[in-house]
């Protein structure tokens, strides 16, 4: 026989039973007495038939996957960025996000893969935006772009706008001499990938224009 008990604070039902001579204690994941009684009967039936209770009951709803379109994400993200980041940082977000969106042609945030990110990193070293043909960005600028894009996907998850993987999480930055790092801190390369053109209202327009 199994016994149901309730946690005094949470009210969640727990069940006590013996399995192969050993006492077991597990949460039923529900506050409903009716559901707890139903799960208790299932546990007792499993113990009688198999000697083991393999239930994994829970009242918690399944985690909703979030994979917004580029346009949907950017509208929400831009509202947050304008309220919490400096204009120069918002400009940098726009610049790199637009470039990556154009390069990959992603329609949803979750479409981007690590392979896309690695290919983008390589392409930046071969051809920089607004650079003469065949002239890529320097490694400092590429690292800055990777860091910014990684940050965008991280914020997407923190803000609960996206629940997938960060394609830039495992992409390694180029190794640089320490004096180069100090040069970077001066801001000389901060917007090296920028075209100098007037910023767009939101980066998602780039992808939207292609699908229209």
BELHU-V873365 format. One record per backbone hydrogen bond with DSSP energy under -1.0 kcal/mol. CO is the residue of the C=O (numbers start at 1). NH is the residue of the N-H. E is the energy in kcal/mol with one decimal. If there is no record, write none. Layout:
CO&NH&E, CO&NH&E
This chain:
3&16&-3.1, 5&14&-4.2, 7&11&-1.9, 12&7&-2.3, 13&28&-3.1, 14&5&-3.2, 15&26&-1.8, 16&3&-2.7, 17&24&-3.9, 19&22&-1.6, 22&19&-3.4, 24&17&-1.8, 26&15&-2.7, 29&59&-2.7, 30&13&-3.2, 32&36&-2.3, 33&37&-2.5, 34&38&-1.9, 35&39&-2.6, 36&40&-2.2, 37&41&-2.0, 38&42&-1.7, 39&43&-2.5, 40&44&-2.5, 41&45&-2.2, 42&46&-2.5, 43&47&-2.5, 44&48&-2.0, 45&49&-2.2, 46&50&-3.2, 46&51&-1.1, 66&163&-2.4, 68&109&-2.4, 69&73&-2.7, 70&74&-2.6, 71&75&-2.1, 72&76&-1.6, 73&77&-3.0, 74&78&-2.8, 75&79&-1.4, 76&80&-1.7, 77&81&-3.0, 78&82&-2.6, 79&83&-1.1, 80&84&-1.5, 81&85&-2.5, 86&90&-2.4, 87&91&-2.4, 88&92&-1.8, 89&93&-2.6, 90&94&-2.4, 91&95&-2.6, 92&96&-2.2, 93&97&-2.4, 94&98&-2.6, 95&99&-1.8, 96&100&-2.4, 97&101&-2.5, 98&102&-2.6, 99&103&-2.2, 100&104&-2.3, 101&105&-2.4, 107&70&-2.3, 108&111&-1.7, 109&112&-1.0, 113&117&-2.0, 114&118&-2.7, 115&119&-2.4, 116&120&-2.4, 117&121&-2.2, 118&122&-2.2, 119&123&-2.6, 120&124&-2.1, 123&127&-3.0, 124&137&-3.2, 128&131&-2.0, 132&135&-2.2, 135&128&-3.0, 138&142&-2.1, 139&143&-2.6, 140&144&-2.0, 141&145&-2.1, 142&146&-2.5, 143&147&-2.5, 144&148&-2.2, 145&149&-2.4, 146&150&-2.4, 147&151&-2.0, 148&152&-2.0, 149&153&-2.0, 150&154&-2.2, 151&155&-2.7, 152&156&-2.1, 153&157&-1.6, 154&158&-2.4, 155&159&-2.8, 156&161&-2.7, 156&162&-1.3, 157&160&-1.3, 166&169&-1.6, 177&181&-1.4, 178&182&-1.6, 179&183&-1.7, 180&184&-2.0, 181&185&-1.6, 183&186&-1.1, 184&187&-2.0, 187&190&-1.0, 189&192&-1.7, 191&194&-2.2, 202&205&-1.8, 203&206&-2.0, 204&208&-2.5, 205&209&-2.4, 207&211&-1.2
